Structure formats: C-alpha cells, structure tokens
Amino acid sequence: MAATRSLSHTVAVITINYPPVNALSSPVRHALIKEFGEATKDPSVKAIVLAGANGKFSAGADIREFSTSALKTISLEDMNETIEASRKPVVAAIEGVALGGGLELALACHYRVANVQSRVGLPEVLIGILPAAGGTQRLPRLIGVPAALDVIIRGRHVPATEALQLGIIDEVVQGNAVNAAILLARKVIGSNLDKRRLSTNYVPSNPNMESFLDTAVEKAKKQFRGAQAPIACIEAVRASVQKPYKHGIEKERQLFTSLWATGQPQAQQYAFFSERNVAKWTHPSGGRWDTVTPKPVRTAAVIGLGTMGRGIATSLAKANIPVIALEQDAQQLEIGKKAVNGLLEREAEKLLKQGLAPGTVLAPVHFTLHFAELRDVDLVIEAVYENTELKKEIFRKLKSVCKPDAFLCTNTSGLNIDEIAAVTNHPDLVIGTHFFSPANIMRLLEVVRGQQTSLTTIATAMTLGKTLGKVSVLVGNCPLFVGNRLLGPYVDQANYLLEEGCYPEDVDKVLEDFGITMGPFRMMDLAGLDVGWRARTEKGLTGNKVLHGTPARQRLGNRYSPLPDMLCELGRFGQKTGKGWYLYDKPGGRIAHPDPWVKDVLHKYRNTHHIKQRPASPEVILERCVYALINEGFRVLEDGIASGPEDIDVIYNNGYGWPKYRGGIMYYASTVGLGKVLDVLEKYHKEHPDVPSMKPAFLLKKLVAVGEPPIKEWRTQVGNLVHKL
Ligand SMILES: CC/C=C\C=C\CC(=O)SCCNC(=O)CCNC(=O)[C@H](O)C(C)(C)COP(=O)(O)OP(=O)(O)OC[C@H]1O[C@@H](n2cnc3c(N)ncnc32)[C@H](O)[C@@H]1OP(=O)(O)O
C-alpha cells in the first residue's frame, strides 16, 4: 500500500509509504485520498496526522511522472484542497525531508511538527519548474512575500530550526515527530481551524510591493541568466498578493504550462536524474556499483595544505571523518592549520544556527609534519601541486609508512594516475580524485581509475565522494581526464576567434549570454594563464624547446595560437597579476575591464601575420566554441573515458559553469540536433583542416547515420559502436 492508516486513540495516523523517498506518485495520491476520506468519515477519529514511512515525510511530486499521463489523475493541489478543508485538525509530522509537493502537502495541513534534523523547502526551481501545488500561494500567506520568495527562488533546503523561526513549522522536536504530532493533534481537537487554512488568508501588500517584486525579477534575470523558472516563481508569488487564492492558483497553473513549453524543465530534470545515474558506475571489466562492496573509511590523511588540501581536509572533517593533515615544513603547516581551522569555524557556526552541536558533526583535524603518523589511516589524499615527480616521491614514502591495505588517492586535475601508481607496491589501491576548488564547497569530484585500480578501490572512492556530499563521476585515465580535456578545443576556438577579429569581451559575452557562468577569457584569467603556459612549455609547444624556424602559428603541422604565450611572457597571468585578457583594478581584483592594450596587441598581431579581420557573428562564436566541446565529448565517449553522455554532462554542469537549464553539453547537442552539429563541424573542418579537434568524431557521425537516437539510448549505442571502431 502506498499509504497506510492506523489509529492512536482518537488520532488517525496516515503514513505515506513509497520508497525510496515517498514521492507523491499517482498511487500515493490515490491511497492518501482514500485513507483520508475514511478517516474523516470515521466518527471515532477526531484528528489526523500525516506522516512518511522510513523517516522521510516526502520528497514531493514524483518527477518521473511529469512527462507521463499519470500526473493528470488526482492533482496534488486538488488533494491539498481536500485536506485543508477538513473539519478535523490535520497535523503534518515531518521527519527527514518535506520538499516540493511534500512541503506543499504539509502547508495544506493545519499544523506542522518537525524533527530537528529534518529539512523543508520548495526546490522545484532547481528542476526547472515552480511549486505548482499551491506552494507559491500558501507560503507567502504563511510567512510573507520576502521570506517566501527567498525560499522559493533559491530552492534551498531550510533546516527545521530556521523553518521554525520563519514560521513555516509550528513545533520542532528532538525525537520522534510522529509522536509529537499525535500529542499536538489531541491538543487541538475542537479548536477553530479558520486561521489555519492558509488558502483563506490574504497576503498583505504595501506601497513598495510591486517595486520590490520588479527588483526581484531584475535581480533574478541577472543571477540566473536565461533560466525561466525563477522568474515564473516570482510572477506566481506576485499573483498571491491581495488576491483570492483561486486567482493565484490559476496563475500558478498557467505558469507551469508555459515553463514546460520552454524545454528547460525537461533539461533540468535530465540533469537531476543524470546526477543520480552517475553514482551507478560500471567498469569495463563488468564490475558495478551494486556488486562491489566499498571498504569503510574511518580515518583519512591529507598531504599538502595548499588551497586544495585545505578544502579537502575541511570536507572530510565535515563528513565526520577524523583527518591527519600533513605539511612539509613548520611554516607551511602553521599557515595551513590557520586556514583549515578558519574554514571549520565557519562550518561550526552554520551548524549552531541549525541547532546542531558542531562536536557531534565535525571530526577533528590533527596537524603534523611526520609521515609516520599516517601509519593507521584507512585512506590518504595527496594534494600537493601538479608535478608528477613530486607526487611520485610522496607515493614512495606512503608505500613505506601506510598500512598495506590503505587506499592512496592523488588529487590531480590531469596527471597520469598509472605513472604515480607504478611507484607503489599496491597500484590496485591507487586512484585519482580530482576535486574542484574550493574543495569544501564545489560539488563535483572526478574519480579517476587507473589501469590497475581495483573495483573495491573504485567503490570506496565513489562512496567516499557521496559521504562528502559530492556528485562523483567515475572516469578513465587520460591526459586531463574529462572536464579539462574538453576545455582544450573550446579554448583553442576562443583563441582563434581573437586572431580572426573578435575581442575577449565579444567571445565571453556570447557564451555568458548563452548561460555559461564565465566566458573562456574570464575563466582563464581567474584560473591563471601561467598554468597552461607551464604545461605548453613542458610539452615544447612554446619556449626554448620550440625548433628554430617553426612558424609562429603552427605546431606539428597544425594550427597554433601563440597569443596566450605572448601575454604570459609579459607577466600577464590574469587576475592574480591584475592583468591578463582583461585589466583588473589591482592584482587579485575581480572586476574585469576590457583592456585597450589587448586590443592594440591584437591589431598588431593580425597585421604582422597578415590575418584579414573578420569578426564572427554571435551565432558563429557560439557554434565554434560549443560544438568544439561537444565534438571532444564524443571523442571521450569513443575512448571509453566516460561511460555515457550523462557523465560528461554532470561534470560540465557541476564543475564548469554550464547552465543546468540546458541539461549539459551532450544534452544540448541532442536538442540542437546531431545532424546540425555534424554539418557545422564538417563545414568548419573543410575550411580549417589544420584544426584536428574540429574533425567530426566518428561516434557523432555514426549516431547521425543510425538516425539520431534519443540521448537516453546513446549509452547502449556507444557500447555497440565502440566495439566496432
Ligand atoms: C503540476 C505539477 C504539480 C505539482 C508539482 C510539484 C512540484 C514537486 O514536488 S517537484 C519535486 C520537488 N522535489 C525535489 O526536487 C526533491 C528532489 N530530491 C532530492 O532533492 C533528493 O533526492 C532527496 C529527497 C533530498 C534525497 O537525497 P538522497 O538521500 O541523496 O537520495 P537521492 O539519491 O537523491 O535519491 C534517492 C532516489 O530517489 C529518487 N528521487 C528523489 N526525489 C524524487 C522525486 N521527487 N521523484 C522521483 N524520484 C525521486 C532519486 O532519483 C533516487 O532514485 P534512484 O533510482 O536511486 O536513482
């Protein structure tokens, strides 16, 4: 049964039972209405408690139903209206989560009791829709427009204690919320429920309300560039002000329908399920997430307390894993210790605000200079800077100090895992963990399997990622892995566009208008231009190792742009030096100003190399940069480095500022049409055969040849096609 009913004296307890998260699917809605109807008819029942089985109230509407006809059976809002109209008091007993339709259901109840560990929220905006079961109408009636907008637009999960302060929850309890709800239900039997029926209240207005909402729209347009759901949420809340509930609910419905027609909800819901799918990793050997048991990680060590190490140590402590943090000298240790303690203090403050005792959540971090202290840890994450020799030296040391079954992770953004693993006695226990900066905040983790990495090591690293609250994607070992590898052809196109007549701000604007958080030039300035310069120098693409007589704009017969090298040679490394592709107010400054000096250099460069200035249209800028990403994505699939398009999309959405409302780069390709992507790439490659990254990938051609199957079928197609390569 999707919902069950029991009786506690005069109180009926109706429990939603629909694993894993008690989503309000069609069977749940039917069962709830049935049980509710019987409880209201039963004269021995004087009050009703709504609860969720297995410590979860409800995660809301069943997202999988949105594109099916099941949604059209009993609507969530009709169900909520029936519950709210009840003459017997109804109390929601919130444990775990009450999200989306789950909170909307709770708002239709007359009272809400929550366990202190639970979270409530209306996160619909994160899946491209708006709360469409009365949430945009009842919440402002309960807590006022500004507070409701903050909860709805950000889609955040509000901890129970904060929800109590906001007035969303009536009572927070340390223990069992159902028992507390039963006690409250008994207390309120016979009381007047008029004021507790939120839909019958009015949202007060004030003279500034319209301009407050207009400002909110303007802010949301800037903040969520191109995302439609936040704007729809504001418009739905606007419809609640000084208007009858029916008016608002009608507007809510219309806005839901218009949003659906934009395609953004479908893209965001694909992104949502992709994040869940990547946890279900598979290995070319046949090993899978559900057949391999991870080992527990009770203690961990972090080596190196630079930017990455600090974030990783904090992340581990936040997940209640005691950490030993090691640095090479006393001064570095002291600096690292101060930084980690600062980050942990901030975490402690957040926990205190949530009514939680930091000591029970945050594990201790012990700081040391001695490798010997790492002897008992279950797992080590080495996070020194990107240098294979240095990393190998550390792994040689770890081989002699760590217990033989300790897992050894190297935090790298692109170095060869196998080379590092080869210096240990147990390459099967070595794995790459590519954290993104700041590691205590960024959700993405690329878990990189080497040739010899064991399935248990993979399972342990993937599970650790989940414990740290990350979305972990298993990828193969190739230079730069997935995310950074894709950046190569993208940045190349951006550089070529400058050579041909564009300016950094033109290219950035097109990509930022498209929704990418930061265009390629602002991104490079932030990351530091010297990083790529060092790598190119090591590879002999620039600097002394370049053979005399090599044409400036060619390497190994292919097109090459020396522009970024020219900037670096002048000490323009980006934000940190106050100059790069842009000009900043000071070294470390964040506001990028177009730089006349760069314009001048580009003019001279074009003259020197006799390049005819042909500024590209926004459409061409977009196609060249984005299709370069997509094409490399297909190559990554061909090479078996990522196991499906979803993996690439999750990486780009979470690590590289791709707009989630476009689903991901591969999803975007599927919406543009693979045939169109192929045509554009073919045309470009014909004109520029010296840019091999734009040669259409074999897999792309094959998918077009087999009739462009939908993206959910690509994974199987990739398997079939790769075998035939
Ligand atoms: C006309 C329209 C009318 C009404 C509209 C109502 C609006 C809504 O209610 S939309 C839904 C709003 N709710 C959410 O967005 C919540 C989404 N879920 C989550 O945030 C998380 O899943 C979680 C509930 C916080 C639990 O997190 P965690 O414990 O980390 O587990 P997960 O791996 O994320 O999820 C487990 C499992 O459940 C599936 N799932 C989660 N939520 C839903 C859902 N709302 N509908 C359907 N399925 C859901 C998730 O995909 C996982 O499934 P697997 O098969 O294991 O992958």
The ligand as a Tripos MOL2 file, in Angstrom:
@<TRIPOS>MOLECULE
LIG
   57    59     1     0     0
SMALL
NO_CHARGES

@<TRIPOS>ATOM
      1 C1          1.5020   20.0510  -11.9760 C.3       1 LIG1
      2 C2          2.6330   19.8080  -11.0520 C.3       1 LIG1
      3 C3          2.1730   19.7150   -9.6840 C.2       1 LIG1
      4 C4          2.9440   19.6730   -8.6440 C.2       1 LIG1
      5 C5          4.3320   19.9500   -8.6360 C.2       1 LIG1
      6 C6          5.0160   19.6580   -7.5430 C.2       1 LIG1
      7 C7          6.3910   20.0070   -7.5390 C.3       1 LIG1
      8 C8          7.3300   18.9580   -6.9160 C.2       1 LIG1
      9 O1          7.1260   18.4360   -5.8650 O.2       1 LIG1
     10 S1          8.6580   18.6000   -7.8700 S.3       1 LIG1
     11 C9          9.6830   17.6610   -6.8130 C.3       1 LIG1
     12 C10        10.3360   18.5340   -5.8090 C.3       1 LIG1
     13 N1         11.2460   17.7650   -5.0090 N.am      1 LIG1
     14 C11        12.5320   17.7330   -5.2670 C.2       1 LIG1
     15 O2         13.0280   18.3830   -6.1550 O.2       1 LIG1
     16 C12        13.3330   16.8090   -4.3990 C.3       1 LIG1
     17 C13        14.2810   16.0280   -5.2310 C.3       1 LIG1
     18 N2         15.0230   15.0660   -4.4400 N.am      1 LIG1
     19 C14        16.0780   15.3950   -3.6960 C.2       1 LIG1
     20 O3         16.4560   16.5220   -3.5250 O.2       1 LIG1
     21 C15        16.8350   14.2610   -3.0830 C.3       1 LIG1
     22 O4         16.5760   13.1120   -3.8370 O.3       1 LIG1
     23 C16        16.4750   13.9930   -1.5960 C.3       1 LIG1
     24 C17        14.9980   13.8330   -1.4130 C.3       1 LIG1
     25 C18        16.9880   15.1570   -0.7400 C.3       1 LIG1
     26 C19        17.1690   12.6670   -1.1400 C.3       1 LIG1
     27 O5         18.5460   12.7550   -1.3910 O.3       1 LIG1
     28 P1         19.4730   11.4600   -1.2340 P.3       1 LIG1
     29 O6         19.2010   10.8150    0.0470 O.co2     1 LIG1
     30 O7         20.8460   11.9110   -1.5530 O.co2     1 LIG1
     31 O8         18.9630   10.4370   -2.3370 O.3       1 LIG1
     32 P2         18.9380   10.5580   -3.9080 P.3       1 LIG1
     33 O9         19.9910    9.6940   -4.4750 O.co2     1 LIG1
     34 O10        18.9330   11.9660   -4.3270 O.co2     1 LIG1
     35 O11        17.5030    9.9850   -4.2610 O.3       1 LIG1
     36 C20        17.1710    8.6080   -3.9940 C.3       1 LIG1
     37 C21        16.2910    8.1010   -5.1120 C.3       1 LIG1
     38 O12        15.0690    8.8090   -5.0790 O.3       1 LIG1
     39 C22        14.7960    9.3670   -6.3720 C.3       1 LIG1
     40 N3         14.0680   10.6220   -6.1590 N.ar      1 LIG1
     41 C23        14.3560   11.6160   -5.3150 C.ar      1 LIG1
     42 N4         13.4100   12.5430   -5.3460 N.ar      1 LIG1
     43 C24        12.4980   12.1420   -6.2300 C.ar      1 LIG1
     44 C25        11.2650   12.6810   -6.6960 C.ar      1 LIG1
     45 N5         10.7640   13.8350   -6.2140 N.pl3     1 LIG1
     46 N6         10.6020   11.9930   -7.6240 N.ar      1 LIG1
     47 C26        11.0560   10.8170   -8.1080 C.ar      1 LIG1
     48 N7         12.2080   10.2390   -7.6970 N.ar      1 LIG1
     49 C27        12.9040   10.9010   -6.7680 C.ar      1 LIG1
     50 C28        16.1810    9.5760   -6.9610 C.3       1 LIG1
     51 O13        16.1260    9.6780   -8.3440 O.3       1 LIG1
     52 C29        16.8700    8.3240   -6.4940 C.3       1 LIG1
     53 O14        16.4170    7.2820   -7.2980 O.3       1 LIG1
     54 P3         17.3740    6.2130   -7.9230 P.3       1 LIG1
     55 O15        16.5260    5.3090   -8.7160 O.co2     1 LIG1
     56 O16        18.0680    5.5810   -6.7660 O.co2     1 LIG1
     57 O17        18.3350    6.9710   -8.7680 O.co2     1 LIG1
@<TRIPOS>BOND
     1     1     2 1
     2     2     3 1
     3     3     4 2
     4     4     5 1
     5     5     6 2
     6     6     7 1
     7     7     8 1
     8     8     9 2
     9     8    10 1
    10    10    11 1
    11    11    12 1
    12    12    13 1
    13    13    14 1
    14    14    15 2
    15    14    16 1
    16    16    17 1
    17    17    18 1
    18    18    19 1
    19    19    20 2
    20    19    21 1
    21    21    22 1
    22    21    23 1
    23    23    24 1
    24    23    25 1
    25    23    26 1
    26    26    27 1
    27    27    28 1
    28    28    29 2
    29    28    30 1
    30    28    31 1
    31    31    32 1
    32    32    33 2
    33    32    34 1
    34    32    35 1
    35    35    36 1
    36    36    37 1
    37    37    38 1
    38    37    52 1
    39    38    39 1
    40    39    40 1
    41    39    50 1
    42    40    41 ar
    43    40    49 ar
    44    41    42 ar
    45    42    43 ar
    46    43    44 ar
    47    43    49 ar
    48    44    45 1
    49    44    46 ar
    50    46    47 ar
    51    47    48 ar
    52    48    49 ar
    53    50    51 1
    54    50    52 1
    55    52    53 1
    56    53    54 1
    57    54    55 2
    58    54    56 1
    59    54    57 1
@<TRIPOS>SUBSTRUCTURE
     1 LIG1         1 GROUP 0 **** ****
